[in-house]
């Protein structure tokens, strides 16, 4: 799900070099050092990237599809680990294949996964451990992996309409400048746990719902809708027109989590990255800027921890008002 941006020849060269290393399982980051083109695979990636207009982005998944590379494609959309696989199956994620490492120790969770896949006619394929290691990029898969199709994003208008039909006031989280899919997955899980109605992310320069986000969300991404917005500032204004108060989580605001008491009304929480925070235009369009009280020597919280803290307090306010 990591995005590859097309800007100049040096970037294309570096992208080709790193994609080759990423495919080989030799690295998982993407810092774009300069490197010459070499292998036919690198040249193939370079030719594909040349087709992308300057300033636009693509994904590893799209590249994998063009390259016809089975292992690269599988790593984009695979949930691994016994608990995450079980959670996804219970949530009826539209999985396509269950992979099991030959000789994996059987237990209740593995048997349950196999039984559910048999019931739902999901193919079960036995693979060797080295093949699963290569498919997942590491050996932390616990001998089981679930192949999932690309995530189907919701529409913001649809989310607002659905929340309006509910008996309780809507509660959404908008993520701004969040690029780590683990943060996205953890936020999805927190929103689901505390009764939220959905998560909105930008279409560009943002983490997306990939296998990593699925795994971190422990399957809750199957039930909690996530929407993509082309412009977060306009999305904030759209929620405001629909009767929502938009609360930006940032330092230097007029409220703290202790003093804000508007959680019982329709509310949107905007959360930025730990480093960049909320974008300037987005912050200027928020109705309220709120911070989380912390010990003096701790500078900040990451996005998922901040989201969990705020959502927990907002859920408490809603319970107390019932």
URMO-V322711 format. One line per field, one symbol per residue. psi: psi as a letter, one per 20 degrees, with the letter a starting at -180 (. if undefined). burial: 1 if it has 9 or more other C-alpha atoms within 8 Angstrom, else 0. A space follows every 10 residues. Layout:
# URMO-V322711
psi: ???
burial: ???
This chain:
# URMO-V322711
psi: ipqppogrhh hgghggghhg hghijiqiam ilqpqqqfrh gghggghghh ipqpirrarh ggghghikog gghhhhlppq qgghgggggh jlpmqhqppp ppjppqahgg hgggghhghj kpqppprqgh ghghhiirkk ikjpqppqrq poqrqggggg gghhiqiqqq oqppppkoio hhggghgggg gghkkrirqp qqhqlqqrna hgggghikii ihhpqpqpph ohghgghghg hjjqpoopor qkriqrhhip kjiirpqppp parhghbqqg hgghiqhppq rpprqhjpgr qrghgggggg hgghhghhgh i.
burial: 1011010000 1111111111 1110100000 0000001000 0111110111 0100001111 1011100010 1111111111 1101111110 1010111111 1000000011 1111011100 0111001010 0111111000 1011111100 0001010011 0011000011 1111111110 1111111111 1101011111 1110011111 1111111111 1101111110 0110111011 0001111111 0010111001 0011111111 1111001110 0110110111 1100000000 0111011101 1111101100 00
